[in-house]
Amino acid sequence: MGYSMSREQKRARINLLRRVIAILFVLCVILFVADIVCAIILIARGGKSKKSSTTTTTTVASSGIDPSGSSEGSGSSEPADTTPAPGVEVKEYLPENALAEAYWGPLPAVTEVKPVQHNEVHGIYVAAAAHMDDNIALANSSDVNAFVVDLKDEANGILFNSNNEFAKSMTLYSYSRDKDSGEETWTEKGNYVSNAYDLDAVVKRCHENNIKVIGRIVCFNDISLAKNHPEMSIQDANGNTMRFKLEGYHMFVNPYDSRAWDFIIDIALEAIERGVDEIQFDYVRFPTISTKSGESPYFGPEDSTPTRIDAINRFLQTARRRIQDPTGIPVTADVFGIILSSELDGKLIGQGWSTVGLTGVDAVCPMLYPSHYATNTVLNGKNFDYPDLYPYEVMKNALLAGKDAASATGFATVRPYVQAFTATWVSQHLNYKVPEVKEQIQAIYDAGYNEWILWNAAGNYENRYE
């Protein structure tokens, strides 16, 4: 006998099938939503990971820190991405130097180049922000448009309120020497960071008055740095720190030492973060050659050690690549005036006029003070018996003596320093007031240049400029 399903049984089975289909549909929807959520999470994680990797690469490229540093304790089993960021090609006007490459390694890679923000400067040196009221008034009533402010000098360490930890770990020293007995005295003067002024406040006030701030950094003439870290000082072949007679028997930081370069560059970068418009390196040179002991400085075997000029040029190229190229903030360098007319003097102190301007720095600032030339100095074929008596003629002929080299392709802007002080120690001298200062400035213009900076050690320009 066949089986016959009742109407109630059929209805029950249909309802059961509907419930099964509904449950399956809900499960499909849940799985679909779950897939979408997982995909979103994976994309988010991937983007975050990529951003983190880029940041790490940039930091490694800019700081020079070894990317293989330990990550122990990070809680992550994934290896860090330490692939260097691709560098951009940077034009170098100095020829490749195999000896320099072997001694210091390659120049730092540059991952980004910003156009340099050149400042056409008519400036004054104001020491550690001295006479600010008077100097701002001078700028507001004349063509002065920039102040050179000491960030770090030869005797007082770092003068602004720096946060540099290496600097804050050092002691500031003063040094004196008895001329008769030769007895030396070292006196502790506190912290190497003296906080003589608030850099942020100075920058703000200058900018409010349309004045550019040029941060001056004394590089290698630093007795406190050499005293705290003798391993970074100029030494003889036996490792003894040397003293230099014509530099006040001071110790000098070794310009061959890239650790010193790093410290100087770090100070510059900190100042830029605080709003400084330009970095100017002073004492970017070796000391004069005469030493207290009679021994010669030792920088390495003669056949594998670059020249002093190579060392200074390499420092400036390195600083430019780490400061000027990525930030667009100009790097400039002060040089001895004598190197425009004397190649020998340039070799002794490591400043070659024909090459220092090809390091890529934005400007070179020769210190062409008439009082600093010896009697009977010959400039551009002209003899000056007492150079301090001829402010216009000395300035113009010194610049003309170096004009050919400065006309080379890629040479930096030439921005001379002008004597705005009276050299009372010179037997035949003038009292340098407004007329003598303006004569030098006119000589700069007549030699074909447009920029200048006045130097007065006290930063006092009363009756010196108007």
C-alpha positions in Angstrom: 0.0 0.0 0.0 1.5 3.4 -1.0 2.5 6.1 1.5 0.3 9.3 1.3 1.6 12.5 3.0 -1.1 14.6 4.7 -1.5 18.3 4.0 -0.2 19.1 7.5 3.0 17.0 7.0 3.7 18.8 3.7 3.3 22.2 5.2 5.6 21.2 8.1 8.4 20.1 5.7 8.1 23.3 3.6 8.4 25.4 6.8 11.5 23.4 7.8 13.1 23.9 4.4 12.4 27.6 4.6 14.1 27.8 8.0 17.1 26.0 6.7 17.4 28.3 3.7 17.1 31.3 6.0 19.8 30.0 8.3 22.1 29.3 5.4 21.5 32.9 4.0 22.3 34.4 7.4 25.5 32.4 7.6 26.5 33.5 4.1 25.9 37.1 5.1 28.0 36.7 8.2 30.9 35.1 6.3 30.8 37.8 3.7 30.9 40.6 6.3 33.7 38.8 8.1 35.7 38.7 4.9 35.2 42.4 4.3 36.3 43.2 7.9 39.4 41.0 7.6 40.3 42.7 4.3 40.0 46.1 5.8 42.2 45.1 8.8 44.9 43.7 6.4 44.9 46.8 4.3 45.2 49.0 7.4 48.1 47.0 8.7 49.8 47.0 5.4 49.6 50.8 5.1 50.8 51.3 8.6 53.7 48.9 8.1 54.7 50.7 4.8 54.6 54.1 6.5 56.8 52.9 9.4 59.3 51.4 7.0 59.6 54.7 5.1 60.2 56.7 8.2 62.9 54.3 9.4 64.6 54.5 6.0 64.6 58.3 6.0 66.0 58.5 9.5 68.8 56.1 8.7 69.7 58.1 5.6 69.7 61.4 7.3 71.4 60.6 10.6 74.1 58.2 9.4 73.2 55.8 12.3 74.1 52.2 11.6 70.8 50.6 10.5 71.9 47.2 11.9 71.4 48.4 15.5 69.8 45.9 17.8 66.0 45.8 18.1 66.0 43.3 21.0 63.1 43.7 23.4 60.9 45.3 20.8 58.3 42.4 21.1 58.2 42.0 17.3 59.4 38.9 15.4 59.3 40.7 12.1 62.7 42.0 10.8 63.0 45.7 10.5 63.1 47.1 6.9 66.5 48.7 6.7 66.6 49.1 2.9 68.3 52.5 2.2 66.1 55.1 0.6 67.3 55.8 -3.0 69.4 58.9 -3.1 69.1 61.7 -5.6 72.0 62.8 -7.7 73.7 65.9 -6.4 76.0 68.0 -8.5 79.5 68.3 -7.0 81.9 70.8 -8.6 85.0 69.4 -7.0 86.5 66.4 -8.8 86.2 63.0 -7.2 89.0 62.4 -4.7 89.9 58.7 -4.2 92.1 59.5 -1.2 89.3 61.3 0.5 86.9 58.5 -0.3 89.2 55.9 1.2 89.9 58.0 4.4 86.3 59.2 5.2 84.1 57.0 3.0 81.6 58.3 0.5 79.8 61.6 0.9 76.4 61.3 2.6 73.5 60.2 0.4 70.9 62.9 -0.2 67.3 61.7 -0.4 65.8 65.1 -1.1 67.1 68.4 -2.3 65.4 71.7 -1.6 66.4 74.8 -3.5 68.7 76.9 -1.4 67.0 80.0 0.0 69.9 82.5 -0.8 69.9 85.6 1.3 71.4 88.7 -0.2 73.1 89.9 2.9 74.1 93.4 4.2 74.8 92.2 7.7 76.4 92.9 11.0 78.0 90.6 13.6 76.2 90.9 16.9 78.1 88.4 19.0 75.8 86.7 21.6 72.8 88.9 20.6 74.6 92.1 22.0 73.2 95.6 21.8 69.9 94.3 20.3 67.9 97.5 20.7 70.6 99.6 19.1 71.3 97.1 16.3 67.6 96.6 15.5 67.2 100.4 15.3 70.3 100.5 13.0 68.7 97.8 10.7 65.4 99.7 10.6 67.1 102.9 9.6 69.7 101.5 7.1 70.2 98.8 4.5 71.3 96.3 7.2 69.1 93.2 6.8 70.9 90.4 8.7 72.5 89.7 12.1 75.3 87.2 12.6 74.6 85.7 16.0 77.1 83.4 17.9 75.7 79.9 18.4 79.1 78.5 19.4 82.3 80.4 19.8 86.0 79.6 20.6 85.9 80.6 24.3 82.4 80.2 25.6 81.1 77.0 24.2 77.5 77.0 23.1 75.9 80.3 23.9 72.2 79.7 23.2 69.8 77.5 25.1 70.7 74.3 23.3 69.3 70.9 24.1 72.2 68.9 22.6 73.0 66.1 25.1 76.7 65.8 24.1 77.2 69.5 24.6 75.4 69.5 27.9 77.7 66.7 29.1 80.8 68.8 28.8 82.5 71.3 31.1 83.4 74.8 29.9 87.1 75.8 30.6 89.1 79.0 30.4 92.8 78.8 29.7 95.6 81.2 30.5 99.4 81.0 30.2 102.1 83.1 32.0 104.3 84.6 29.3 107.4 84.5 31.4 107.2 81.1 33.2 105.0 79.4 30.7 102.8 78.1 33.5 99.3 77.2 32.4 96.1 77.6 34.3 92.8 75.8 33.5 89.7 77.0 35.2 86.3 75.3 35.2 83.6 77.8 34.2 80.5 75.7 34.4 78.6 74.0 31.7 79.7 74.0 28.1 76.1 75.2 27.2 76.1 78.6 28.8 72.5 79.8 27.9 73.7 83.3 27.4 70.5 84.1 25.4 67.2 82.6 24.3 67.6 81.7 20.6 63.9 81.4 20.1 63.3 84.9 21.4 66.1 86.4 19.4 64.9 84.8 16.2 61.3 86.0 16.8 62.4 89.5 17.5 64.6 89.7 14.4 61.9 88.2 12.1 59.4 90.7 13.5 61.8 93.4 12.2 62.5 91.7 8.8 66.0 90.8 9.9 67.6 87.4 8.8 69.3 85.5 11.5 72.7 83.9 10.6 73.9 81.4 13.2 77.7 81.5 13.5 79.4 78.3 14.7 83.1 78.3 15.5 84.3 74.9 14.3 87.8 73.7 15.2 89.2 76.4 17.5 87.5 75.1 20.6 89.6 74.6 23.7 86.8 73.2 25.9 85.8 70.5 23.4 89.5 69.6 23.0 90.0 69.5 26.8 86.9 67.4 27.4 87.6 65.1 24.5 91.4 65.0 23.8 90.8 62.1 21.5 89.2 64.6 19.1 92.1 67.1 19.3 95.0 67.5 17.0 97.8 65.2 18.3 101.4 64.3 17.4 102.5 60.9 16.3 102.7 59.7 19.9 99.1 60.7 20.7 99.9 63.9 22.7 97.5 66.8 22.3 99.3 69.7 20.7 99.4 73.5 21.5 99.9 76.1 18.8 102.0 79.2 19.5 100.3 81.6 17.2 96.9 80.5 18.4 97.5 81.6 22.0 98.9 78.1 22.8 95.4 76.7 22.4 94.5 73.2 21.6 92.6 72.7 18.4 89.9 70.1 17.5 91.1 67.9 14.7 89.4 68.8 11.4 90.1 65.3 10.1 87.8 63.8 12.8 84.3 63.1 11.5 83.0 62.9 15.1 83.7 66.6 15.4 81.9 67.1 12.1 78.8 65.3 13.4 78.7 67.4 16.6 79.0 70.7 14.6 76.3 69.6 12.1 74.0 68.6 14.9 74.3 72.1 16.5 73.5 73.6 13.1 70.4 71.4 12.6 69.1 72.3 16.0 69.4 76.0 15.3 67.6 75.6 12.0 64.7 73.9 13.9 64.6 77.0 16.1 64.2 79.3 13.0 67.7 80.4 12.1 67.9 81.4 8.5 71.5 80.5 7.7 74.4 78.6 9.2 77.9 80.2 9.0 81.0 78.2 9.9 84.0 80.1 11.3 87.4 78.8 12.2 86.8 76.2 9.5 90.5 75.8 9.3 93.6 74.3 10.8 95.8 76.2 13.3 98.9 78.0 12.1 101.8 75.5 12.0 104.1 76.5 14.9 103.7 74.2 17.9 104.7 74.5 21.6 106.6 71.1 21.5 108.2 71.5 18.2 106.6 68.3 17.0 104.4 68.1 13.9 100.7 67.3 13.9 100.0 63.7 12.8 97.0 62.9 10.8 98.0 59.5 9.3 100.5 58.0 6.9 101.6 60.6 4.3 100.7 58.3 1.3 97.2 57.6 2.5 96.2 60.8 4.2 94.3 63.6 2.3 95.7 67.1 2.4 94.5 69.7 4.9 92.6 71.4 2.1 90.9 68.1 1.3 89.9 67.8 5.0 88.2 71.2 5.1 86.6 70.8 1.7 85.3 67.4 2.7 83.8 68.7 5.9 82.0 71.5 4.0 80.7 69.1 1.4 79.4 66.8 4.1 77.8 69.6 6.1 76.2 71.0 3.0 74.7 67.6 2.1 73.3 67.2 5.6 72.2 70.7 6.1 71.7 72.8 3.0 70.6 70.2 0.5 67.7 68.7 2.5 66.5 71.9 4.2 67.2 74.7 1.7 68.8 76.7 4.5 72.1 78.2 3.3 75.5 77.0 4.6 78.3 79.6 4.4 82.0 79.6 5.5 84.4 82.3 6.7 87.9 82.1 5.3 91.1 84.0 5.9 91.5 87.0 3.5 95.2 86.0 2.7 94.1 82.9 0.8 92.8 85.0 -2.1 96.4 86.1 -2.8 98.6 83.4 -1.2 98.2 79.7 -2.1 100.9 78.7 0.4 99.0 80.2 3.3 95.9 78.5 2.2 97.7 75.1 2.2 98.9 75.5 5.7 95.5 76.3 7.2 93.5 74.0 4.9 91.7 76.8 3.0 92.2 76.7 -0.8 90.5 79.7 -2.4 90.1 78.1 -5.7 88.4 75.0 -4.2 86.6 76.1 -1.0 84.0 78.0 -3.1 83.3 74.8 -5.1 82.2 72.7 -2.1 78.6 73.7 -2.8 78.2 76.0 0.1 76.0 79.0 -0.6 78.6 81.7 0.2 82.2 82.2 1.3 83.1 85.1 3.5 86.7 86.2 3.2 87.8 88.3 6.2 89.5 91.1 4.3 90.4 93.4 7.2 93.1 95.8 6.2 94.6 95.7 9.7 95.3 91.9 9.3 97.7 92.3 6.4 101.4 92.5 7.1 103.5 95.6 6.2 104.4 95.8 2.5 101.8 93.3 1.5 101.4 92.9 -2.3 97.8 92.6 -3.5 96.9 92.4 -7.2 100.3 93.7 -8.1 100.2 96.7 -5.7 102.3 97.1 -2.6 100.8 98.4 0.6 103.3 99.6 3.1 100.8 99.9 6.0 97.6 98.2 4.8 95.4 99.6 7.6 95.8 103.1 6.1 94.1 102.1 2.8 90.6 100.7 3.5 89.3 101.1 0.0 92.4 100.1 -1.9 93.2 97.0 0.2 89.6 95.7 0.0 89.3 96.2 -3.7 92.6 94.8 -4.7 92.3 91.8 -2.4 89.0 90.9 -4.1 90.4 91.5 -7.5 93.3 89.1 -6.7 90.8 86.3 -6.1 88.4 87.3 -8.9 89.5 84.8 -11.5 89.1 81.8 -9.2 85.7 83.1 -7.9 84.5 83.3 -11.5 84.6 79.5 -12.0 81.3 77.7 -12.7 79.7 76.6 -9.4 81.7 79.0 -7.2 79.8 80.2 -4.1 78.7 83.8 -3.6 81.5 86.0 -2.4 80.4 87.9 0.7 83.4 89.8 2.3 83.7 90.7 6.0 84.4 94.4 6.5 86.5 95.9 9.2 84.3 98.0 11.6 86.8 98.3 14.4 90.0 100.2 15.1 93.2 98.1 15.2 95.0 100.0 18.0 97.7 97.3 18.1 98.9 98.2 14.6 101.6 100.9 14.6 100.3 102.8 11.6 96.5 102.7 11.8 93.3 104.6 11.1 90.4 105.2 13.4 87.7 103.2 11.6 84.5 105.1 11.7 81.6 105.5 9.2 83.7 106.9 6.3 86.3 104.1 6.5 83.7 101.4 6.8 81.8 102.8 3.8 85.0 103.0 1.8 85.4 99.3 2.1 81.8 98.6 1.1 82.2 100.8 -1.9 85.3 98.8 -2.8 83.2 95.6 -2.7 80.7 97.1 -5.1 83.5 98.4 -7.4 85.1 94.9 -7.4 81.8 93.5 -8.7 80.2 92.0 -5.6 77.0 93.0 -3.8 77.1 91.5 -0.3 79.0 92.2 3.0 79.1 91.8 6.7 80.5 94.3 9.2 82.7 92.9 12.0 83.0 94.5 15.4 83.8 92.0 18.1 81.6 93.7 20.7 78.7 94.0 18.2 78.7 97.8 18.7 78.2 99.9 15.6 77.7 103.3 17.0 79.6 105.8 14.8 80.7 102.8 12.6 77.7 102.6 10.3 74.5 104.5 9.5 
